[in-house]
Amino acid sequence: GLPYSMKQAGFPLGLLLLFGVACITDYSIILLIKGGNLSSTSTYQELVRKTYGLTGYLILSTLQFLYPFIAMISYNVITGDTLTKVFQRIPGVAPDSILSDRHFIILFSTIIFTLPISLYRDIAKVGKISLISLILTIVILVIVTVRTVTFSPQVPKSENAWIFAKSNAVQAVGVMSFAFICHHNSFLIYGSLEEPTLKNWSRITHVSVSLAVVISVVFAACGYMTFAEYTEGDIFENYCRDDNLATFGRFCYGITVILTFPLECFVTREVIANVFFRGNLSTVFHIFVTVIIVVVATAISLVYDCLGIVLELNGVLSATPLIFIIPTACYLRLSKERWSHSDNILSCLLLAVGVLVMTVGLVLTIWHPQECSHGKEMFYCIPSNVSFNNSTLPP
C-alpha cells in the first residue's frame, strides 16, 4: 500500500510524510521503553494498565485486536486479487473460470491453508515461516524495481501526477503508520537483548527503522513512479495480466500473505484469551474462537474488497493510536521531568498530531472512500491504447 499512499498525499509530500512517520515511529518506540522503565513494567499491556488502569488496558486490548484482525481482512483481499490473475496465466483457465473468481480463491485458501495453520496453539510452529515471507518480500521488491525501468514508459503520466500535495494526505499517514507499526513486539525484543539498556535499545531502534524506511521509500517511489495517478491500493492490480514477471510477483505476494495470516490470527486469539479467559483457552474454546475469528474476517473480505480503504482504516483506527497516542500519553503521565523538557514537549506535540490524524483520517476515509479496481485490465495494457500520451489522457 505504500505506492498508494504516495498517490493519496502527492509524491513529494508523500516522501516527506514517509520520513516523518519513520522518525515518529523511532521516537515513540524509545519512548515506550522509557515508560516501561519508569513504571517498572515489561509489556505494553502492563504499562498501560499501570498508567491508566483497567479502562486503558481494555482500550489497548481493543486496538491490539483490531490491528491484526483488519490485517487479516487485507490479506484475504490481497489473496483474492493476486492469485486469480496468477491462475489466469495457466493455459485453459478463462476469465470466467472458477479459478478466476476471487470469492472462490479466498474461500479455498482459507479452508485449505490459513484456517488449518491458524489452529496451531504454539506460535513457534508458525513463526518458522517468517524467513520464507522475508525472502519472498525481497523478491517482490526486486520485481517492482525492475518493472519501474522496463514498464514505466508504457504508462502515460499527466501533469497532476507530480504535484507537491493532495487533499488525502492524512489518509496516507494512516497507511504509512500501518506499514511501520511494531510497538506490540517492542518489549519482547527489548527483553531479549544481552544488555537491555536504553542506550542499546536506542541504537538498535535507529538502525532498524533506518533500514525499514530505506526499503519503504524504494518500494513506494518505484511503485508510484511506474503508475502515478493510476496506482491502486494493491500495486499488483496495476500490472498487465500477460506480464509474466509481475505474475511471478503476484504468486510470491499471495504465498507471503497466506503464510502471514496465521500469525495475525494468533495475536487476535491471544488478546481474546487474555481479556475474557485469563490467558488460557481449552481445546474446545481454542478451536471455537479461532474458527469465529477466521470466519468473520473472511466474510468481511468477501464483501469489502478495496485494499486501499482497508489499509487506511487500519492505519487511522489502530496503528495511529498505537504509535502516536498511547506511548506519548503514558510517558507524559509517568514523567517526572519539567513540562519544558524536550521529551514532554515532543510527546505533547505527537499526541496532538495523533489525535488529529486519527479523527480526520477516519472521517475522510468514510466520507470520501477511494475508488479501486478488481480484476479489470488497465487501459494501458490494451494494445489499442499503447499510443496514448499525456495529451489524450482523461481529466
C-alpha positions as CSV (number, residue, x, y, z in Angstrom):
1,G,0.0,0.0,0.0
2,L,3.0,2.4,0.2
3,P,2.9,3.4,-3.5
4,Y,-0.9,4.0,-3.0
5,S,0.0,6.4,-0.1
6,M,2.1,8.4,-2.5
7,K,-0.9,8.8,-4.7
8,Q,-3.0,9.9,-1.7
9,A,-0.6,12.6,-0.4
10,G,1.2,13.7,-3.6
11,F,4.6,12.2,-4.4
12,P,6.9,14.9,-2.9
13,L,4.8,15.4,0.2
14,G,4.3,11.6,0.4
15,L,8.0,11.0,0.6
16,L,8.4,13.7,3.3
17,L,5.5,12.2,5.3
18,L,7.1,8.7,5.0
19,F,10.3,10.0,6.5
20,G,8.2,11.8,9.2
21,V,6.3,8.7,10.2
22,A,9.6,6.8,10.4
23,C,11.1,9.4,12.7
24,I,7.9,9.4,14.9
25,T,8.0,5.6,15.0
26,D,11.6,5.6,16.0
27,Y,11.0,8.2,18.8
28,S,7.8,6.5,20.1
29,I,9.4,3.1,20.3
30,I,12.2,4.5,22.5
31,L,9.6,6.5,24.5
32,L,7.6,3.3,25.1
33,I,10.6,1.6,26.7
34,K,11.3,4.7,28.8
35,G,7.7,4.5,30.0
36,G,8.3,0.8,30.9
37,N,11.4,1.7,32.9
38,L,9.6,4.5,34.7
39,S,6.7,2.2,35.6
40,S,8.8,-1.0,36.2
41,T,6.7,-2.9,33.6
42,S,7.8,-5.3,30.9
43,T,4.9,-5.4,28.5
44,Y,2.8,-2.9,26.6
45,Q,-0.3,-4.1,28.4
46,E,1.2,-3.8,31.9
47,L,2.5,-0.3,31.1
48,V,-1.0,0.9,30.0
49,R,-2.7,-0.9,32.9
50,K,-0.4,0.6,35.5
51,T,-0.7,4.0,34.0
52,Y,-4.4,4.2,33.1
53,G,-6.0,1.3,34.9
54,L,-8.5,-1.2,33.6
55,T,-10.0,1.3,31.1
56,G,-6.7,2.0,29.5
57,Y,-6.0,-1.8,29.4
58,L,-9.3,-2.5,27.6
59,I,-8.7,0.3,25.1
60,L,-5.3,-1.0,24.3
61,S,-6.6,-4.6,24.0
62,T,-9.2,-3.4,21.6
63,L,-6.6,-1.7,19.4
64,Q,-4.3,-4.7,19.6
65,F,-7.2,-6.9,18.5
66,L,-8.2,-4.5,15.6
67,Y,-4.8,-4.2,14.1
68,P,-4.1,-7.9,13.3
69,F,-7.8,-8.5,12.6
70,I,-8.1,-5.8,10.0
71,A,-4.7,-7.0,8.6
72,M,-6.3,-10.5,8.2
73,I,-9.0,-8.9,6.1
74,S,-6.4,-7.1,4.0
75,Y,-4.5,-10.4,3.5
76,N,-7.7,-12.1,2.2
77,V,-8.3,-9.2,-0.2
78,I,-4.7,-9.5,-1.5
79,T,-5.1,-13.3,-1.9
80,G,-8.3,-12.8,-4.0
81,D,-6.8,-10.1,-6.1
82,T,-3.4,-11.7,-6.9
83,L,-3.9,-15.4,-7.2
84,T,-6.9,-15.0,-9.6
85,K,-4.6,-13.3,-12.0
86,V,-1.9,-16.0,-11.5
87,F,-4.3,-18.8,-12.3
88,Q,-5.5,-16.9,-15.4
89,R,-2.0,-17.3,-16.9
90,I,-2.5,-21.1,-16.8
91,P,-3.5,-22.4,-20.2
92,G,-7.2,-23.3,-20.3
93,V,-8.2,-21.1,-17.4
94,A,-10.6,-18.5,-18.8
95,P,-11.6,-15.2,-17.1
96,D,-15.0,-16.7,-16.3
97,S,-13.4,-19.8,-14.8
98,I,-14.0,-20.6,-11.1
99,L,-10.2,-20.1,-10.6
100,S,-10.7,-16.5,-11.7
101,D,-13.4,-15.9,-9.1
102,R,-11.8,-14.0,-6.1
103,H,-14.5,-15.3,-3.7
104,F,-13.7,-18.9,-4.5
105,I,-10.0,-18.3,-4.2
106,I,-10.4,-16.6,-0.8
107,L,-12.7,-19.4,0.5
108,F,-10.4,-22.1,-0.9
109,S,-7.2,-20.6,0.6
110,T,-9.0,-20.1,3.9
111,I,-10.3,-23.7,4.2
112,I,-7.2,-25.5,2.8
113,F,-4.4,-23.3,4.2
114,T,-5.0,-20.4,6.6
115,L,-7.6,-21.9,8.9
116,P,-5.7,-25.2,9.5
117,I,-2.4,-23.4,10.1
118,S,-4.2,-20.9,12.4
119,L,-5.4,-23.7,14.6
120,Y,-1.8,-24.3,15.9
121,R,-1.5,-23.4,19.6
122,D,2.2,-22.8,19.6
123,I,3.3,-19.7,17.6
124,A,6.8,-21.2,17.3
125,K,5.5,-23.7,14.8
126,V,4.1,-20.9,12.7
127,G,6.9,-18.4,13.2
128,K,9.4,-20.6,11.2
129,I,7.7,-19.4,8.1
130,S,8.8,-15.8,8.7
131,L,12.1,-16.4,6.8
132,I,10.2,-17.6,3.7
133,S,8.0,-14.5,3.9
134,L,11.1,-12.3,4.2
135,I,12.8,-13.8,1.2
136,L,9.6,-13.5,-0.9
137,T,9.2,-9.9,0.1
138,I,12.7,-9.1,-1.1
139,V,11.8,-10.9,-4.4
140,I,8.7,-8.7,-4.7
141,L,10.7,-5.5,-4.1
142,V,13.2,-6.5,-6.8
143,I,10.4,-7.2,-9.3
144,V,8.7,-3.8,-8.6
145,T,12.0,-2.1,-9.0
146,V,12.8,-3.8,-12.3
147,R,9.4,-3.0,-13.7
148,T,9.9,0.7,-12.9
149,V,12.6,0.7,-15.5
150,T,11.0,-1.6,-18.1
151,F,7.3,-0.9,-17.8
152,S,7.0,2.7,-16.6
153,P,7.3,4.2,-20.2
154,Q,4.2,2.3,-21.2
155,V,2.1,4.1,-18.6
156,P,1.1,7.7,-19.6
157,K,1.5,10.3,-16.9
158,S,-0.4,13.5,-16.5
159,E,0.9,16.8,-15.2
160,N,-1.0,16.3,-12.0
161,A,1.0,13.2,-11.2
162,W,3.8,15.2,-9.7
163,I,2.1,18.0,-7.8
164,F,3.5,18.5,-4.4
165,A,0.5,17.8,-2.2
166,K,-3.0,16.4,-2.4
167,S,-6.0,16.5,-0.1
168,N,-5.8,12.9,1.1
169,A,-2.5,13.3,2.9
170,V,-4.0,12.4,6.3
171,Q,-5.3,9.1,4.9
172,A,-1.8,8.5,3.5
173,V,-0.3,8.9,7.0
174,G,-2.7,6.1,8.2
175,V,-1.4,3.7,5.5
176,M,2.2,4.6,6.4
177,S,1.5,4.1,10.1
178,F,0.2,0.6,9.3
179,A,3.4,-0.2,7.5
180,F,5.7,0.9,10.3
181,I,4.0,-0.2,13.5
182,C,6.0,-2.7,15.6
183,H,5.2,-1.5,19.1
184,H,3.4,-4.6,20.2
185,N,6.7,-6.5,19.9
186,S,9.0,-3.9,21.3
187,F,9.1,-5.1,24.9
188,L,9.7,-8.7,23.8
189,I,12.7,-7.6,21.7
190,Y,14.0,-5.3,24.4
191,G,13.9,-8.1,27.0
192,S,15.8,-10.4,24.6
193,L,18.9,-8.1,24.5
194,E,22.0,-9.3,26.2
195,E,22.3,-5.8,27.8
196,P,18.7,-4.4,27.9
197,T,19.7,-0.8,28.4
198,L,18.1,2.3,26.9
199,K,21.3,3.2,25.1
200,N,21.5,-0.2,23.4
201,W,17.8,-0.1,22.6
202,S,18.0,3.4,21.1
203,R,20.9,2.2,18.8
204,I,19.1,-0.9,17.6
205,T,15.9,1.1,17.0
206,H,17.7,3.7,15.0
207,V,19.4,1.1,12.8
208,S,16.2,-1.0,12.3
209,V,13.9,1.9,11.5
210,S,16.5,3.4,9.1
211,L,16.7,0.2,7.2
212,A,12.9,-0.1,7.1
213,V,12.5,3.5,5.8
214,V,15.1,2.9,3.0
215,I,13.2,-0.2,1.8
216,S,9.9,1.6,2.2
217,V,11.0,4.6,0.2
218,V,12.4,2.4,-2.6
219,F,9.1,0.5,-2.8
220,A,6.9,3.5,-2.6
221,A,8.9,5.5,-5.1
222,C,9.3,2.7,-7.6
223,G,5.6,1.8,-7.4
224,Y,4.3,5.3,-7.8
225,M,6.8,6.3,-10.5
226,T,5.6,3.4,-12.6
227,F,1.8,4.1,-12.3
228,A,1.5,7.6,-10.9
229,E,-2.2,8.6,-10.6
230,Y,-3.4,5.1,-11.7
231,T,-1.8,3.5,-8.6
232,E,-4.1,1.1,-6.9
233,G,-4.3,0.1,-3.2
234,D,-2.9,-3.3,-4.3
235,I,0.1,-2.4,-6.5
236,F,-0.2,-5.7,-8.4
237,E,-3.6,-4.7,-9.7
238,N,-1.8,-2.3,-11.9
239,Y,0.3,-4.7,-13.8
240,C,-1.0,-6.4,-17.0
241,R,-2.3,-9.9,-17.0
242,D,0.2,-11.1,-19.6
243,D,3.2,-9.7,-17.6
244,N,5.0,-12.9,-16.6
245,L,7.4,-11.2,-14.2
246,A,4.5,-9.5,-12.5
247,T,2.6,-12.8,-12.4
248,F,5.5,-14.4,-10.6
249,G,5.5,-11.4,-8.2
250,R,1.8,-11.9,-7.6
251,F,2.4,-15.6,-6.8
252,C,5.1,-14.6,-4.3
253,Y,2.8,-12.0,-2.9
254,G,-0.1,-14.4,-2.5
255,I,2.1,-17.0,-0.8
256,T,3.5,-14.4,1.6
257,V,0.1,-13.2,2.8
258,I,-1.2,-16.8,3.2
259,L,1.8,-17.6,5.4
260,T,1.5,-14.4,7.4
261,F,-2.3,-14.7,8.0
262,P,-2.0,-17.3,10.8
263,L,0.5,-15.1,12.7
264,E,-2.1,-12.3,12.9
265,C,-4.8,-14.8,13.9
266,F,-2.6,-15.9,16.7
267,V,-2.4,-12.3,18.1
268,T,-6.1,-11.7,17.9
269,R,-6.8,-15.0,19.6
270,E,-4.3,-14.2,22.4
271,V,-6.0,-10.8,23.0
272,I,-9.4,-12.5,23.4
273,A,-7.8,-15.2,25.6
274,N,-6.2,-12.6,27.9
275,V,-9.2,-10.4,28.2
276,F,-12.0,-13.0,28.5
277,F,-10.3,-16.3,29.6
278,R,-7.4,-15.1,31.8
279,G,-4.9,-16.2,29.1
280,N,-6.0,-19.9,28.9
281,L,-8.2,-21.5,26.3
282,S,-9.3,-25.1,26.5
283,T,-9.0,-27.1,23.3
284,V,-12.7,-26.7,22.5
285,F,-12.6,-22.9,23.1
286,H,-9.3,-22.6,21.2
287,I,-10.9,-24.2,18.1
288,F,-14.2,-22.2,18.5
289,V,-12.5,-18.8,18.9
290,T,-10.1,-19.5,16.0
291,V,-12.9,-20.5,13.7
292,I,-15.0,-17.5,14.6
293,I,-12.1,-15.1,14.0
294,V,-11.3,-16.6,10.7
295,V,-14.9,-16.8,9.5
296,V,-15.7,-13.2,10.4
297,A,-12.5,-11.9,8.8
298,T,-13.2,-14.0,5.6
299,A,-16.8,-12.8,5.4
300,I,-15.8,-9.2,5.6
301,S,-13.1,-9.6,3.0
302,L,-15.7,-11.2,0.6
303,V,-17.9,-8.1,0.9
304,Y,-15.4,-5.2,1.2
305,D,-12.8,-5.8,-1.4
306,C,-10.9,-2.5,-1.7
307,L,-7.5,-2.9,-0.2
308,G,-6.7,0.8,0.0
309,I,-9.7,1.5,2.2
310,V,-8.8,-1.4,4.5
311,L,-5.3,-0.1,4.9
312,E,-6.5,3.4,5.6
313,L,-9.0,2.2,8.3
314,N,-6.4,0.0,10.0
315,G,-3.9,2.9,9.9
316,V,-6.2,5.5,11.4
317,L,-8.1,3.2,13.8
318,S,-5.3,1.1,15.3
319,A,-1.8,1.9,14.1
320,T,-2.1,5.7,14.7
321,P,-3.1,5.4,18.3
322,L,-0.6,2.6,19.0
323,I,2.2,4.8,17.5
324,F,1.3,8.4,18.2
325,I,-1.1,8.5,21.1
326,I,-0.7,5.7,23.7
327,P,3.2,5.8,24.1
328,T,3.2,9.6,24.5
329,A,0.2,9.6,26.8
330,C,1.8,7.0,29.1
331,Y,5.1,8.8,29.2
332,L,3.5,12.2,30.0
333,R,1.7,10.7,32.9
334,L,4.8,8.9,34.3
335,S,7.4,11.6,33.5
336,K,8.9,13.5,36.5
337,E,10.6,16.0,34.2
338,R,9.5,19.6,33.9
339,W,6.9,20.4,31.3
340,S,9.6,22.3,29.4
341,H,11.7,19.2,29.0
342,S,12.2,18.2,25.3
343,D,10.6,14.8,25.8
344,N,7.5,16.3,27.3
345,I,7.2,18.9,24.6
346,L,7.6,16.4,21.8
347,S,5.2,14.0,23.5
348,C,2.5,16.7,23.7
349,L,3.1,17.5,20.0
350,L,2.9,13.9,18.9
351,L,-0.2,13.3,21.0
352,A,-2.0,16.2,19.3
353,V,-0.9,15.1,15.8
354,G,-2.0,11.5,16.6
355,V,-5.5,12.7,17.6
356,L,-5.7,14.9,14.5
357,V,-4.6,12.1,12.1
358,M,-7.0,9.6,13.7
359,T,-10.0,11.8,13.7
360,V,-9.6,13.5,10.3
361,G,-8.4,10.3,8.7
362,L,-11.4,8.3,9.9
363,V,-13.9,11.0,8.7
364,L,-12.2,11.3,5.3
365,T,-12.0,7.5,4.8
366,I,-15.7,7.1,5.5
367,W,-17.0,10.2,3.6
368,H,-14.6,10.0,0.7
369,P,-13.7,6.4,0.0
370,Q,-11.2,5.9,-2.7
371,E,-12.2,4.0,-5.9
372,C,-10.5,0.8,-6.7
373,S,-10.4,-1.8,-9.5
374,H,-10.5,-5.6,-9.1
375,G,-9.7,-8.0,-11.9
376,K,-10.0,-5.3,-14.6
377,E,-7.3,-4.9,-17.2
378,M,-5.8,-1.4,-17.0
379,F,-6.3,0.7,-20.2
380,Y,-2.6,0.9,-20.9
381,C,-2.4,-2.9,-21.1
382,I,-4.7,-2.9,-24.1
383,P,-2.8,-2.7,-27.4
384,S,-5.1,-0.1,-29.0
385,N,-4.3,2.2,-26.1
386,V,-0.5,1.9,-26.2
387,S,-0.3,5.1,-28.3
388,F,-2.0,7.1,-25.6
389,N,0.0,10.1,-24.5
390,N,-0.4,12.9,-21.9
391,S,-2.5,15.0,-24.3
392,T,-5.1,12.2,-24.7
393,L,-5.5,11.4,-21.0
394,P,-8.9,11.9,-19.5
395,P,-9.0,14.8,-17.0
